[in-house]
């Protein structure tokens, strides 16, 4: 995909259209890591965060509480 660098205020940038955002599984506000490699190649990698153990545990406990009857029947 070929993109042109555009002037944006006092800076320059590349506009990511909706199709590119969807293909990259990105949305406005997502953080990305930008690396410049030898030879000038630029890579943009989405930064994904993992939920904390406490958050995962809380969701599991709430699910077990909400579906206790179903869980008992499945056991």
C-alpha positions in Angstrom: 0.0 0.0 0.0 1.5 3.3 -1.0 0.8 6.4 1.2 2.0 10.0 0.8 3.5 12.0 3.7 1.2 15.0 4.3 1.7 18.2 6.2 -0.3 18.2 9.4 0.1 21.5 11.2 3.8 22.1 11.8 4.5 18.4 11.4 4.3 15.7 8.8 2.4 12.5 9.0 0.7 9.6 7.2 -3.1 9.3 7.3 -4.3 5.8 8.1 -7.7 5.3 6.3 -10.4 3.1 7.8 -9.4 0.1 5.7 -5.8 0.2 6.9 -6.9 0.7 10.5 -9.2 -2.3 10.2 -6.5 -4.5 8.6 -4.1 -3.6 11.4 -6.7 -4.0 14.1 -6.1 -0.5 15.3 -8.4 2.3 16.5 -7.9 6.0 17.3 -6.0 6.3 20.6 -4.2 3.0 20.3 -0.5 3.1 21.1 2.1 1.9 18.6 5.9 1.4 18.7 7.7 3.1 15.8 11.2 1.8 14.9 13.6 3.0 12.3 15.9 0.3 11.0 19.2 0.5 9.2 18.6 1.5 5.7 15.6 3.7 6.6 12.9 1.0 6.9 10.2 2.0 9.4 8.1 -0.5 11.3 4.9 0.4 13.2 3.9 -2.3 15.7 0.7 -2.1 17.8 1.3 -2.2 21.6 -1.1 -4.7 23.2 -1.5 -4.7 27.0 -2.2 -7.8 29.0 -4.9 -7.6 31.7 -3.5 -8.0 35.3 -3.9 -11.3 37.1 -6.3 -9.5 39.5 -8.5 -8.4 36.7 -8.7 -11.8 35.1 -9.4 -13.4 38.5 -12.2 -10.9 39.2 -13.8 -11.7 35.8 -13.6 -15.4 36.5 -15.1 -15.1 40.0 -17.9 -12.9 38.7 -18.6 -15.4 35.9 -18.7 -18.3 38.3 -21.1 -16.3 40.5 -23.4 -15.3 37.6 -23.5 -18.9 36.2 -23.2 -20.9 39.4 -26.3 -22.9 38.6 -25.2 -23.8 35.1 -21.7 -24.7 36.4 -23.1 -27.1 39.0 -25.2 -28.8 36.3 -22.2 -29.1 34.0 -20.0 -30.6 36.8 
